[in-house]
Amino acid sequence: MTTKPRVSMRAAINAKCKSCIYDPFAKGLGSWREQVADCCSSNCPLHPIRPTPRERKSDGPV
């Protein structure tokens, strides 16, 4: 019997949000994370935990 590999909850949420809102042909709207972060569907149960762009760590004060 073959079992499917487990998918993490975060990977499942990312995949669902990406399949729902991401448009790879929309020029200028940003990466899939940026498009998902701009999602305004507040009635979606995943909205509060949707993926957002990662903050870049700075090298310190400039």
MISETOR-819483 format. One record per atom (N, C-alpha, C): atom name; y, z, x; residue number from 1. Coordinates in Angstrom, 2 decimals. Atoms other than C-alpha are relative to their C-alpha. Layout:
N
<r><atom>CA</atom><north>Y</north><up>Z</up><east>X</east><nr>NUM</nr></r>
...
//
This chain:
62
<r><atom>N</atom><north>-1.17</north><up>0.00</up><east>0.84</east><nr>1</nr></r>
<r><atom>CA</atom><north>0.00</north><up>0.00</up><east>0.00</east><nr>1</nr></r>
<r><atom>C</atom><north>1.25</north><up>0.00</up><east>0.89</east><nr>1</nr></r>
<r><atom>N</atom><north>-1.22</north><up>0.12</up><east>-0.78</east><nr>2</nr></r>
<r><atom>CA</atom><north>3.38</north><up>-1.02</up><east>1.42</east><nr>2</nr></r>
<r><atom>C</atom><north>1.13</north><up>0.73</up><east>-0.72</east><nr>2</nr></r>
<r><atom>N</atom><north>-1.14</north><up>-0.70</up><east>0.59</east><nr>3</nr></r>
<r><atom>CA</atom><north>6.38</north><up>1.19</up><east>0.87</east><nr>3</nr></r>
<r><atom>C</atom><north>1.29</north><up>-0.62</up><east>0.50</east><nr>3</nr></r>
<r><atom>N</atom><north>-1.31</north><up>0.52</up><east>-0.37</east><nr>4</nr></r>
<r><atom>CA</atom><north>9.98</north><up>0.10</up><east>0.89</east><nr>4</nr></r>
<r><atom>C</atom><north>0.69</north><up>1.00</up><east>0.91</east><nr>4</nr></r>
<r><atom>N</atom><north>-0.76</north><up>-0.94</up><east>-0.83</east><nr>5</nr></r>
<r><atom>CA</atom><north>12.21</north><up>1.56</up><east>3.60</east><nr>5</nr></r>
<r><atom>C</atom><north>1.06</north><up>0.69</up><east>-0.85</east><nr>5</nr></r>
<r><atom>N</atom><north>-1.00</north><up>-0.75</up><east>0.75</east><nr>6</nr></r>
<r><atom>CA</atom><north>14.50</north><up>4.26</up><east>2.28</east><nr>6</nr></r>
<r><atom>C</atom><north>1.40</north><up>-0.45</up><east>0.39</east><nr>6</nr></r>
<r><atom>N</atom><north>-1.40</north><up>0.35</up><east>-0.22</east><nr>7</nr></r>
<r><atom>CA</atom><north>18.17</north><up>3.44</up><east>1.92</east><nr>7</nr></r>
<r><atom>C</atom><north>0.81</north><up>1.27</up><east>-0.21</east><nr>7</nr></r>
<r><atom>N</atom><north>-0.82</north><up>-1.20</up><east>0.16</east><nr>8</nr></r>
<r><atom>CA</atom><north>20.73</north><up>6.17</up><east>2.43</east><nr>8</nr></r>
<r><atom>C</atom><north>0.91</north><up>-0.15</up><east>-1.22</east><nr>8</nr></r>
<r><atom>N</atom><north>-0.88</north><up>0.01</up><east>1.16</east><nr>9</nr></r>
<r><atom>CA</atom><north>22.95</north><up>7.14</up><east>-0.47</east><nr>9</nr></r>
<r><atom>C</atom><north>1.31</north><up>-0.72</up><east>0.35</east><nr>9</nr></r>
<r><atom>N</atom><north>-1.25</north><up>0.65</up><east>-0.42</east><nr>10</nr></r>
<r><atom>CA</atom><north>26.05</north><up>6.01</up><east>1.49</east><nr>10</nr></r>
<r><atom>C</atom><north>-0.18</north><up>-1.50</up><east>0.06</east><nr>10</nr></r>
<r><atom>N</atom><north>0.25</north><up>1.44</up><east>-0.08</east><nr>11</nr></r>
<r><atom>CA</atom><north>24.49</north><up>2.61</up><east>2.18</east><nr>11</nr></r>
<r><atom>C</atom><north>-0.11</north><up>-0.61</up><east>-1.39</east><nr>11</nr></r>
<r><atom>N</atom><north>0.13</north><up>0.50</up><east>1.37</east><nr>12</nr></r>
<r><atom>CA</atom><north>23.64</north><up>2.21</up><east>-1.52</east><nr>12</nr></r>
<r><atom>C</atom><north>1.37</north><up>-0.08</up><east>-0.68</east><nr>12</nr></r>
<r><atom>N</atom><north>-1.34</north><up>0.00</up><east>0.59</east><nr>13</nr></r>
<r><atom>CA</atom><north>27.19</north><up>3.14</up><east>-2.59</east><nr>13</nr></r>
<r><atom>C</atom><north>0.82</north><up>-1.13</up><east>0.60</east><nr>13</nr></r>
<r><atom>N</atom><north>-0.73</north><up>1.08</up><east>-0.66</east><nr>14</nr></r>
<r><atom>CA</atom><north>28.70</north><up>0.77</up><east>-0.01</east><nr>14</nr></r>
<r><atom>C</atom><north>-0.43</north><up>-1.35</up><east>-0.54</east><nr>14</nr></r>
<r><atom>N</atom><north>0.52</north><up>1.28</up><east>0.47</east><nr>15</nr></r>
<r><atom>CA</atom><north>26.45</north><up>-2.07</up><east>-1.16</east><nr>15</nr></r>
<r><atom>C</atom><north>0.44</north><up>-0.28</up><east>-1.43</east><nr>15</nr></r>
<r><atom>N</atom><north>-0.40</north><up>0.18</up><east>1.39</east><nr>16</nr></r>
<r><atom>CA</atom><north>27.26</north><up>-1.51</up><east>-4.86</east><nr>16</nr></r>
<r><atom>C</atom><north>1.48</north><up>-0.35</up><east>-0.10</east><nr>16</nr></r>
<r><atom>N</atom><north>-1.44</north><up>0.27</up><east>0.04</east><nr>17</nr></r>
<r><atom>CA</atom><north>31.02</north><up>-1.38</up><east>-4.28</east><nr>17</nr></r>
<r><atom>C</atom><north>0.31</north><up>-1.38</up><east>0.57</east><nr>17</nr></r>
<r><atom>N</atom><north>-0.23</north><up>1.30</up><east>-0.63</east><nr>18</nr></r>
<r><atom>CA</atom><north>30.91</north><up>-4.41</up><east>-2.00</east><nr>18</nr></r>
<r><atom>C</atom><north>-0.41</north><up>-1.13</up><east>-0.94</east><nr>18</nr></r>
<r><atom>N</atom><north>0.44</north><up>1.05</up><east>0.91</east><nr>19</nr></r>
<r><atom>CA</atom><north>28.93</north><up>-6.45</up><east>-4.54</east><nr>19</nr></r>
<r><atom>C</atom><north>0.89</north><up>-0.10</up><east>-1.23</east><nr>19</nr></r>
<r><atom>N</atom><north>-0.84</north><up>-0.02</up><east>1.20</east><nr>20</nr></r>
<r><atom>CA</atom><north>31.32</north><up>-5.44</up><east>-7.33</east><nr>20</nr></r>
<r><atom>C</atom><north>1.37</north><up>-0.62</up><east>0.24</east><nr>20</nr></r>
<r><atom>N</atom><north>-1.43</north><up>0.33</up><east>-0.15</east><nr>21</nr></r>
<r><atom>CA</atom><north>34.77</north><up>-6.06</up><east>-5.83</east><nr>21</nr></r>
<r><atom>C</atom><north>0.31</north><up>-0.97</up><east>1.13</east><nr>21</nr></r>
<r><atom>N</atom><north>-0.33</north><up>0.77</up><east>-1.20</east><nr>22</nr></r>
<r><atom>CA</atom><north>34.57</north><up>-7.88</up><east>-2.50</east><nr>22</nr></r>
<r><atom>C</atom><north>-0.02</north><up>-1.50</up><east>-0.26</east><nr>22</nr></r>
<r><atom>N</atom><north>-0.09</north><up>1.46</up><east>0.07</east><nr>23</nr></r>
<r><atom>CA</atom><north>35.70</north><up>-11.52</up><east>-2.40</east><nr>23</nr></r>
<r><atom>C</atom><north>0.19</north><up>-0.52</up><east>1.41</east><nr>23</nr></r>
<r><atom>N</atom><north>-0.11</north><up>0.47</up><east>-1.39</east><nr>24</nr></r>
<r><atom>CA</atom><north>34.92</north><up>-13.03</up><east>1.01</east><nr>24</nr></r>
<r><atom>C</atom><north>0.91</north><up>-1.21</up><east>0.17</east><nr>24</nr></r>
<r><atom>N</atom><north>-0.83</north><up>1.20</up><east>-0.08</east><nr>25</nr></r>
<r><atom>CA</atom><north>36.98</north><up>-16.12</up><east>0.17</east><nr>25</nr></r>
<r><atom>C</atom><north>1.47</north><up>0.29</up><east>-0.27</east><nr>25</nr></r>
<r><atom>N</atom><north>-1.39</north><up>-0.38</up><east>0.27</east><nr>26</nr></r>
<r><atom>CA</atom><north>40.17</north><up>-14.21</up><east>-0.69</east><nr>26</nr></r>
<r><atom>C</atom><north>0.70</north><up>0.24</up><east>1.33</east><nr>26</nr></r>
<r><atom>N</atom><north>-0.73</north><up>-0.11</up><east>-1.27</east><nr>27</nr></r>
<r><atom>CA</atom><north>42.38</north><up>-14.81</up><east>2.32</east><nr>27</nr></r>
<r><atom>C</atom><north>1.15</north><up>0.99</up><east>-0.15</east><nr>27</nr></r>
<r><atom>N</atom><north>-1.11</north><up>-0.92</up><east>-0.02</east><nr>28</nr></r>
<r><atom>CA</atom><north>44.81</north><up>-12.07</up><east>3.18</east><nr>28</nr></r>
<r><atom>C</atom><north>-0.20</north><up>1.30</up><east>-0.77</east><nr>28</nr></r>
<r><atom>N</atom><north>0.23</north><up>-1.24</up><east>0.74</east><nr>29</nr></r>
<r><atom>CA</atom><north>43.22</north><up>-9.33</up><east>1.06</east><nr>29</nr></r>
<r><atom>C</atom><north>-0.70</north><up>1.05</up><east>0.84</east><nr>29</nr></r>
<r><atom>N</atom><north>0.60</north><up>-0.97</up><east>-0.90</east><nr>30</nr></r>
<r><atom>CA</atom><north>41.56</north><up>-7.64</up><east>4.02</east><nr>30</nr></r>
<r><atom>C</atom><north>-1.50</north><up>-0.03</up><east>0.00</east><nr>30</nr></r>
<r><atom>N</atom><north>1.45</north><up>-0.13</up><east>-0.13</east><nr>31</nr></r>
<r><atom>CA</atom><north>38.07</north><up>-6.59</up><east>4.90</east><nr>31</nr></r>
<r><atom>C</atom><north>-0.60</north><up>0.50</up><east>-1.31</east><nr>31</nr></r>
<r><atom>N</atom><north>0.62</north><up>-0.49</up><east>1.23</east><nr>32</nr></r>
<r><atom>CA</atom><north>35.53</north><up>-5.55</up><east>2.30</east><nr>32</nr></r>
<r><atom>C</atom><north>0.38</north><up>1.45</up><east>-0.26</east><nr>32</nr></r>
<r><atom>N</atom><north>-0.40</north><up>-1.40</up><east>0.19</east><nr>33</nr></r>
<r><atom>CA</atom><north>36.44</north><up>-1.89</up><east>2.90</east><nr>33</nr></r>
<r><atom>C</atom><north>1.42</north><up>0.09</up><east>-0.56</east><nr>33</nr></r>
<r><atom>N</atom><north>-1.38</north><up>-0.01</up><east>0.50</east><nr>34</nr></r>
<r><atom>CA</atom><north>40.13</north><up>-2.62</up><east>2.33</east><nr>34</nr></r>
<r><atom>C</atom><north>0.05</north><up>-0.45</up><east>-1.45</east><nr>34</nr></r>
<r><atom>N</atom><north>0.04</north><up>0.45</up><east>1.38</east><nr>35</nr></r>
<r><atom>CA</atom><north>39.36</north><up>-4.53</up><east>-0.86</east><nr>35</nr></r>
<r><atom>C</atom><north>-0.58</north><up>1.07</up><east>-0.91</east><nr>35</nr></r>
<r><atom>N</atom><north>0.60</north><up>-1.07</up><east>0.81</east><nr>36</nr></r>
<r><atom>CA</atom><north>37.13</north><up>-1.72</up><east>-2.14</east><nr>36</nr></r>
<r><atom>C</atom><north>0.97</north><up>1.17</up><east>-0.13</east><nr>36</nr></r>
<r><atom>N</atom><north>-0.97</north><up>-1.09</up><east>0.05</east><nr>37</nr></r>
<r><atom>CA</atom><north>39.79</north><up>0.87</up><east>-1.25</east><nr>37</nr></r>
<r><atom>C</atom><north>1.10</north><up>-0.29</up><east>-1.01</east><nr>37</nr></r>
<r><atom>N</atom><north>-1.04</north><up>0.39</up><east>0.95</east><nr>38</nr></r>
<r><atom>CA</atom><north>42.27</north><up>-1.09</up><east>-3.42</east><nr>38</nr></r>
<r><atom>C</atom><north>-0.52</north><up>-0.11</up><east>-1.43</east><nr>38</nr></r>
<r><atom>N</atom><north>0.59</north><up>0.09</up><east>1.34</east><nr>39</nr></r>
<r><atom>CA</atom><north>39.89</north><up>-1.03</up><east>-6.41</east><nr>39</nr></r>
<r><atom>C</atom><north>0.73</north><up>0.97</up><east>-0.94</east><nr>39</nr></r>
<r><atom>N</atom><north>-0.74</north><up>-0.85</up><east>0.95</east><nr>40</nr></r>
<r><atom>CA</atom><north>41.75</north><up>0.30</up><east>-9.46</east><nr>40</nr></r>
<r><atom>C</atom><north>-0.84</north><up>0.35</up><east>-1.23</east><nr>40</nr></r>
<r><atom>N</atom><north>0.89</north><up>-0.30</up><east>1.12</east><nr>41</nr></r>
<r><atom>CA</atom><north>38.73</north><up>0.73</up><east>-11.75</east><nr>41</nr></r>
<r><atom>C</atom><north>-0.33</north><up>1.49</up><east>0.00</east><nr>41</nr></r>
<r><atom>N</atom><north>0.19</north><up>-1.45</up><east>-0.03</east><nr>42</nr></r>
<r><atom>CA</atom><north>39.12</north><up>4.48</up><east>-12.21</east><nr>42</nr></r>
<r><atom>C</atom><north>-1.07</north><up>0.48</up><east>-0.98</east><nr>42</nr></r>
<r><atom>N</atom><north>1.07</north><up>-0.41</up><east>0.91</east><nr>43</nr></r>
<r><atom>CA</atom><north>36.50</north><up>4.50</up><east>-14.98</east><nr>43</nr></r>
<r><atom>C</atom><north>-1.39</north><up>-0.19</up><east>0.64</east><nr>43</nr></r>
<r><atom>N</atom><north>1.26</north><up>0.16</up><east>-0.72</east><nr>44</nr></r>
<r><atom>CA</atom><north>33.81</north><up>3.64</up><east>-12.39</east><nr>44</nr></r>
<r><atom>C</atom><north>-0.43</north><up>1.36</up><east>0.54</east><nr>44</nr></r>
<r><atom>N</atom><north>0.43</north><up>-1.29</up><east>-0.52</east><nr>45</nr></r>
<r><atom>CA</atom><north>31.69</north><up>6.68</up><east>-11.52</east><nr>45</nr></r>
<r><atom>C</atom><north>0.00</north><up>0.08</up><east>1.53</east><nr>45</nr></r>
<r><atom>N</atom><north>-0.03</north><up>0.00</up><east>-1.46</east><nr>46</nr></r>
<r><atom>CA</atom><north>31.73</north><up>5.63</up><east>-7.84</east><nr>46</nr></r>
<r><atom>C</atom><north>1.41</north><up>0.00</up><east>0.57</east><nr>46</nr></r>
<r><atom>N</atom><north>-1.38</north><up>0.12</up><east>-0.47</east><nr>47</nr></r>
<r><atom>CA</atom><north>35.53</north><up>5.37</up><east>-7.65</east><nr>47</nr></r>
<r><atom>C</atom><north>0.42</north><up>1.15</up><east>0.92</east><nr>47</nr></r>
<r><atom>N</atom><north>-0.44</north><up>-1.08</up><east>-0.89</east><nr>48</nr></r>
<r><atom>CA</atom><north>36.10</north><up>8.86</up><east>-6.17</east><nr>48</nr></r>
<r><atom>C</atom><north>-0.69</north><up>0.01</up><east>1.37</east><nr>48</nr></r>
<r><atom>N</atom><north>0.74</north><up>-0.03</up><east>-1.27</east><nr>49</nr></r>
<r><atom>CA</atom><north>33.52</north><up>8.28</up><east>-3.42</east><nr>49</nr></r>
<r><atom>C</atom><north>-0.17</north><up>-1.39</up><east>0.61</east><nr>49</nr></r>
<r><atom>N</atom><north>0.10</north><up>1.37</up><east>-0.52</east><nr>50</nr></r>
<r><atom>CA</atom><north>34.08</north><up>4.57</up><east>-2.75</east><nr>50</nr></r>
<r><atom>C</atom><north>0.34</north><up>-0.03</up><east>1.48</east><nr>50</nr></r>
<r><atom>N</atom><north>-0.32</north><up>0.09</up><east>-1.43</east><nr>51</nr></r>
<r><atom>CA</atom><north>34.21</north><up>3.48</up><east>0.88</east><nr>51</nr></r>
<r><atom>C</atom><north>1.45</north><up>-0.44</up><east>0.20</east><nr>51</nr></r>
<r><atom>N</atom><north>-1.37</north><up>0.36</up><east>-0.35</east><nr>52</nr></r>
<r><atom>CA</atom><north>37.65</north><up>3.24</up><east>2.44</east><nr>52</nr></r>
<r><atom>C</atom><north>0.05</north><up>-0.31</up><east>1.49</east><nr>52</nr></r>
<r><atom>N</atom><north>-0.08</north><up>0.31</up><east>-1.44</east><nr>53</nr></r>
<r><atom>CA</atom><north>38.81</north><up>1.94</up><east>5.82</east><nr>53</nr></r>
<r><atom>C</atom><north>-0.01</north><up>1.26</up><east>0.84</east><nr>53</nr></r>
<r><atom>N</atom><north>0.07</north><up>-1.14</up><east>-0.92</east><nr>54</nr></r>
<r><atom>CA</atom><north>38.09</north><up>4.24</up><east>8.69</east><nr>54</nr></r>
<r><atom>C</atom><north>1.32</north><up>0.15</up><east>0.72</east><nr>54</nr></r>
<r><atom>N</atom><north>-1.21</north><up>-0.28</up><east>-0.77</east><nr>55</nr></r>
<r><atom>CA</atom><north>41.00</north><up>5.92</up><east>10.39</east><nr>55</nr></r>
<r><atom>C</atom><north>-0.33</north><up>-0.20</up><east>1.47</east><nr>55</nr></r>
<r><atom>N</atom><north>0.20</north><up>0.19</up><east>-1.44</east><nr>56</nr></r>
<r><atom>CA</atom><north>41.33</north><up>4.88</up><east>14.01</east><nr>56</nr></r>
<r><atom>C</atom><north>0.55</north><up>1.20</up><east>0.73</east><nr>56</nr></r>
<r><atom>N</atom><north>-0.44</north><up>-1.13</up><east>-0.80</east><nr>57</nr></r>
<r><atom>CA</atom><north>41.57</north><up>7.68</up><east>16.50</east><nr>57</nr></r>
<r><atom>C</atom><north>1.05</north><up>-0.49</up><east>1.00</east><nr>57</nr></r>
<r><atom>N</atom><north>-1.02</north><up>0.38</up><east>-0.97</east><nr>58</nr></r>
<r><atom>CA</atom><north>44.72</north><up>7.53</up><east>18.55</east><nr>58</nr></r>
<r><atom>C</atom><north>-0.33</north><up>0.65</up><east>1.35</east><nr>58</nr></r>
<r><atom>N</atom><north>0.24</north><up>-0.52</up><east>-1.35</east><nr>59</nr></r>
<r><atom>CA</atom><north>44.73</north><up>8.17</up><east>22.28</east><nr>59</nr></r>
<r><atom>C</atom><north>0.94</north><up>1.15</up><east>0.32</east><nr>59</nr></r>
<r><atom>N</atom><north>-0.92</north><up>-1.10</up><east>-0.23</east><nr>60</nr></r>
<r><atom>CA</atom><north>47.36</north><up>10.86</up><east>21.88</east><nr>60</nr></r>
<r><atom>C</atom><north>1.42</north><up>-0.43</up><east>-0.30</east><nr>60</nr></r>
<r><atom>N</atom><north>-1.41</north><up>0.34</up><east>0.27</east><nr>61</nr></r>
<r><atom>CA</atom><north>51.15</north><up>10.94</up><east>21.55</east><nr>61</nr></r>
<r><atom>C</atom><north>0.46</north><up>-1.14</up><east>0.90</east><nr>61</nr></r>
<r><atom>N</atom><north>-0.52</north><up>1.15</up><east>-0.73</east><nr>62</nr></r>
<r><atom>CA</atom><north>52.98</north><up>7.84</up><east>22.62</east><nr>62</nr></r>
<r><atom>C</atom><north>1.33</north><up>0.32</up><east>0.61</east><nr>62</nr></r>
//
